[in-house]
């Protein structure tokens, strides 16, 4: 990239800022590198440069922040250990290739798949216990954040229902007195001004109604897809990406991304941003797929345990 060291620094700073802005409260990157590249908005910046800056950011304190998924996060943290660290290779093998078995506490299958002896597995597990599956939470300010949910999710007669929160919807209407002035004004310029603003007001109201309809439609689809989460909790989250909802509601991915950003739902399990329900697919040893959010929850529970390897 041309422009000298000052230009390179400015580009890197812009990339790093975009990356940090896209990190959620748990420390994970919520957008693709292509999205980061687009947000920088400079043709001289390449995807390779974005990747290079991301790797530097991931080694900021707390290490592992801005990881793209759980596996990435844990492997980044393992990379801080010296190569001669005992059982480092075994811990890396477990995380790289058998994360689903780790999350499910399936230690017998882990020993079979990795060909590790029980004592070796226990030592590798102790090393994994030193890692943090949610590094962003360690830098949480602890300040209370208050949000008004946009959508309410309730279970009524054994069915999950979704409705807009009336308290969060702007109540807009056109003042009919001023609307009438558009046709009755004796001054043509004034009349034209009033009619023009009246048209913009109608467009704004229609746009808000359309946005609310889209929000409701998308949220209903999310709740339908993630019913197991609402019934049983985070460990039962299904893998789901923007494209899944976009296809189901027949809208563009960018529309789904826009309508789920900074939009919150209230449910019996708490208040969640709609984007929380999207997580990447993780392949399991059985040939299926699991949600990275569900696996993260299981691994967090595992790491919190004193010595889960005793169940092997």
C-alpha positions in Angstrom: 0.0 0.0 0.0 1.4 3.3 -1.1 1.6 6.5 1.0 4.4 6.1 3.6 4.5 5.1 7.2 2.0 7.8 8.4 -0.6 6.6 5.9 -0.1 3.0 6.9 -0.6 4.0 10.5 -3.8 5.8 9.7 -5.1 2.9 7.7 -4.2 0.4 10.5 -5.8 2.7 13.1 -9.0 2.9 11.0 -9.1 -0.8 10.6 -8.5 -1.4 14.3 -11.2 1.0 15.2 -13.7 -0.8 12.9 -12.7 -4.1 14.5 -13.1 -2.9 18.1 -16.5 -1.3 17.2 -17.7 -4.7 16.0 -16.8 -6.6 19.1 -19.7 -7.6 21.4 -19.8 -7.6 25.2 -18.4 -11.1 25.4 -15.4 -10.2 23.3 -16.3 -11.7 19.9 -16.2 -10.2 16.5 -19.8 -9.9 15.2 -19.1 -9.1 11.5 -17.1 -10.5 8.7 -13.7 -9.2 7.6 -15.3 -8.2 4.3 -17.7 -6.0 6.4 -14.7 -4.5 8.2 -13.0 -3.8 4.9 -16.2 -2.1 3.5 -16.5 0.0 6.7 -13.0 1.4 6.3 -14.1 2.7 2.9 -10.7 3.0 1.2 -9.8 1.2 -2.1 -6.1 1.0 -1.0 -6.9 -1.2 2.0 -6.9 -5.0 1.3 -8.5 -7.9 3.0 -5.0 -9.2 3.9 -4.3 -6.0 5.8 -7.5 -6.3 7.7 -6.6 -9.8 8.6 -3.1 -8.7 9.8 -4.6 -5.9 12.0 -7.2 -8.3 13.4 -4.4 -10.7 14.5 -2.7 -7.8 16.4 -6.0 -6.8 18.0 -6.6 -10.4 19.2 -3.4 -10.1 21.2 -4.5 -7.0 23.1 -5.4 -7.5 26.7 -7.5 -9.5 27.3 -6.0 -11.9 24.9 -8.5 -13.6 22.6 -10.7 -10.6 22.2 -12.1 -10.0 18.7 -12.0 -13.8 18.0 -14.4 -14.9 15.3 -15.6 -17.9 17.1 -15.0 -20.0 20.3 -12.4 -22.3 18.8 -10.5 -19.2 17.5 -10.8 -17.5 20.9 -9.4 -20.5 22.8 -6.6 -21.2 20.4 -5.5 -17.6 20.4 -5.2 -17.8 24.2 -3.2 -21.1 24.0 -0.8 -19.3 21.7 0.4 -17.1 24.5 2.0 -20.2 26.3 5.6 -21.1 25.6 5.9 -24.0 23.1 7.5 -26.2 25.8 4.4 -25.9 28.1 3.4 -29.4 29.2 0.3 -30.7 27.5 0.0 -27.7 25.2 -0.2 -29.8 22.0 -2.9 -32.0 23.6 -5.0 -29.0 24.6 -4.7 -27.6 21.1 -5.7 -30.9 19.6 -8.8 -31.1 21.7 -9.9 -27.5 20.9 -9.1 -27.7 17.2 -10.7 -31.0 16.4 -13.0 -32.1 19.2 -14.7 -29.0 20.6 -18.1 -30.6 20.6 -17.0 -33.6 22.6 -15.3 -31.2 25.1 -18.5 -29.2 25.4 -20.6 -32.3 26.0 -18.3 -33.6 28.7 -17.9 -36.8 26.5 -14.4 -37.6 27.9 -14.5 -41.3 26.9 -15.1 -40.3 23.3 -12.4 -37.7 23.7 -9.9 -40.3 24.8 -10.9 -42.6 21.9 -10.7 -39.8 19.3 -7.5 -38.2 20.5 -5.8 -41.5 21.7 -4.9 -39.7 24.9 -4.6 -41.6 28.2 -6.8 -40.5 31.0 -4.1 -38.8 33.0 -2.9 -36.9 29.9 -6.4 -35.8 29.2 -6.9 -34.6 32.7 -3.7 -32.5 32.5 -4.8 -31.1 29.1 -8.2 -30.2 30.6 -6.5 -28.3 33.5 -4.7 -26.2 30.9 -8.0 -25.6 29.0 -9.6 -24.6 32.4 -7.1 -21.7 32.5 -8.7 -20.1 29.4 -11.6 -17.7 29.2 -14.4 -18.5 26.7 -15.7 -14.9 27.0 -12.7 -12.6 27.3 -14.8 -9.4 26.8 -16.6 -9.9 30.1 -13.3 -9.3 32.0 -13.3 -5.7 30.9 -17.0 -5.0 31.4 -17.3 -1.7 33.3 -20.1 -3.1 35.5 -22.2 -0.1 34.8 -25.9 -0.8 34.4 -27.3 -0.4 31.0 -31.0 0.2 30.6 -32.8 -0.7 27.4 -36.4 -0.6 26.4 -37.2 -3.8 24.5 -38.6 -3.3 21.1 -40.4 -6.7 21.1 -42.1 -8.8 23.7 -41.9 -12.6 23.6 -44.3 -14.5 25.8 -45.6 -18.1 26.1 -49.4 -18.1 25.9 -51.4 -21.3 25.9 -48.2 -23.4 25.2 -47.3 -21.2 22.2 -44.6 -18.6 21.9 -46.1 -15.2 20.9 -44.3 -12.1 19.6 -45.6 -8.6 19.7 -44.2 -5.1 19.4 -43.6 -3.2 22.7 -46.1 -0.3 22.5 -43.8 1.8 24.8 -41.0 1.7 22.3 -43.0 2.6 19.2 -43.0 6.4 18.3 -46.6 7.7 18.2 -46.7 9.8 15.1 -49.6 11.4 13.3 -50.2 14.3 11.0 -51.8 17.5 12.3 -54.9 17.8 10.2 -55.0 21.5 10.7 -51.7 22.1 9.1 -52.4 19.5 6.5 -55.4 21.5 5.4 -53.3 24.6 5.0 -51.5 23.0 2.1 -54.6 23.4 -0.1 -56.1 26.5 1.4 -53.0 28.7 1.5 -53.3 31.8 -0.6 -49.6 31.9 -1.2 -48.6 29.3 -3.7 -45.0 29.1 -2.3 -46.3 28.5 1.2 -48.8 25.9 0.0 -46.1 24.1 -1.9 -43.8 24.1 1.2 -46.6 22.7 3.3 -47.5 20.0 0.8 -43.9 19.0 0.4 -43.4 18.6 4.1 -46.7 16.8 4.4 -45.5 14.3 1.8 -42.3 13.7 3.7 -44.2 13.2 7.0 -46.4 10.6 5.3 -43.3 8.9 3.9 -41.7 8.9 7.4 -44.8 7.3 9.0 -45.1 4.7 6.3 -41.4 3.9 6.6 -41.7 3.4 10.4 -44.8 1.2 9.9 -42.8 -0.9 7.3 -39.8 -1.1 9.7 -42.0 -2.3 12.5 -43.7 -4.9 10.3 -40.2 -6.2 9.2 -39.0 -6.2 12.8 -42.1 -8.3 13.9 -41.7 -10.7 11.0 -38.0 -11.2 11.6 -38.4 -11.7 15.3 -41.2 -14.2 14.9 -38.9 -16.2 12.6 -36.0 -16.0 15.1 -38.3 -17.2 17.9 -39.5 -20.1 15.8 -36.0 -21.1 14.9 -34.7 -20.8 18.5 -37.6 -22.2 20.4 -35.3 -24.6 22.2 -33.4 -21.7 23.6 -36.5 -20.1 25.1 -37.6 -23.4 26.5 -34.3 -24.7 27.9 -31.6 -22.1 27.7 -28.4 -21.0 26.0 -27.0 -24.5 25.8 -29.8 -25.4 23.4 -29.2 -22.6 20.9 -29.3 -23.7 17.3 -26.8 -22.6 14.7 -28.3 -19.8 12.8 -26.8 -17.0 10.5 -28.3 -14.0 8.9 -28.7 -15.9 5.6 -31.0 -18.4 7.3 -33.5 -15.8 8.4 -33.1 -13.8 5.1 -34.1 -16.9 3.2 -37.0 -17.7 5.5 -38.6 -14.2 5.3 -37.5 -13.6 1.7 -35.5 -10.5 2.4 -31.9 -9.4 1.8 -29.2 -10.2 4.4 -28.4 -6.5 4.8 -32.0 -5.9 5.7 -31.9 -8.6 8.4 -28.6 -7.2 9.7 -30.0 -3.7 9.9 -33.3 -4.6 11.6 -31.6 -6.8 14.2 -28.9 -4.2 15.2 -29.6 -2.5 18.5 -33.1 -4.1 18.7 -33.9 -5.9 21.8 -36.5 -8.5 22.8 -37.9 -9.2 26.3 -38.6 -12.8 27.2 -38.9 -15.0 30.3 -35.2 -15.6 30.0 -34.3 -12.0 30.0 -33.6 -9.2 27.5 -31.5 -10.0 24.5 -30.3 -8.1 21.4 -31.7 -9.8 18.3 -28.2 -10.3 17.0 -27.4 -12.5 20.0 -29.4 -15.3 18.4 -27.1 -15.5 15.4 -24.1 -17.8 15.8 -21.8 -19.7 13.5 -22.1 -23.4 12.7 -19.6 -25.8 14.4 -19.2 -29.3 12.9 -19.5 -32.1 15.4 -17.6 -35.4 15.4 -20.9 -37.2 14.6 -21.3 -35.3 11.3 -23.9 -32.8 12.6 -23.7 -29.1 13.4 -24.0 -27.2 16.7 -24.3 -23.5 17.6 -21.0 -21.9 18.7 -23.1 -20.0 21.3 -24.4 -23.3 22.7 -20.9 -24.8 22.7 -19.5 -21.6 24.3 -22.1 -22.0 27.1 -21.2 -25.6 27.7 -17.5 -24.9 27.7 -18.0 -22.1 30.1 -19.8 -24.5 32.5 -17.0 -27.0 32.0 -14.2 -24.5 32.7 -16.1 -23.3 35.8 -16.1 -26.9 37.2 -13.3 -27.8 39.6 -12.2 -31.0 37.8 -14.7 -32.2 35.2 -12.3 -34.8 34.0 -13.3 -36.9 37.0 -16.5 -37.8 35.1 -14.5 -39.6 32.4 
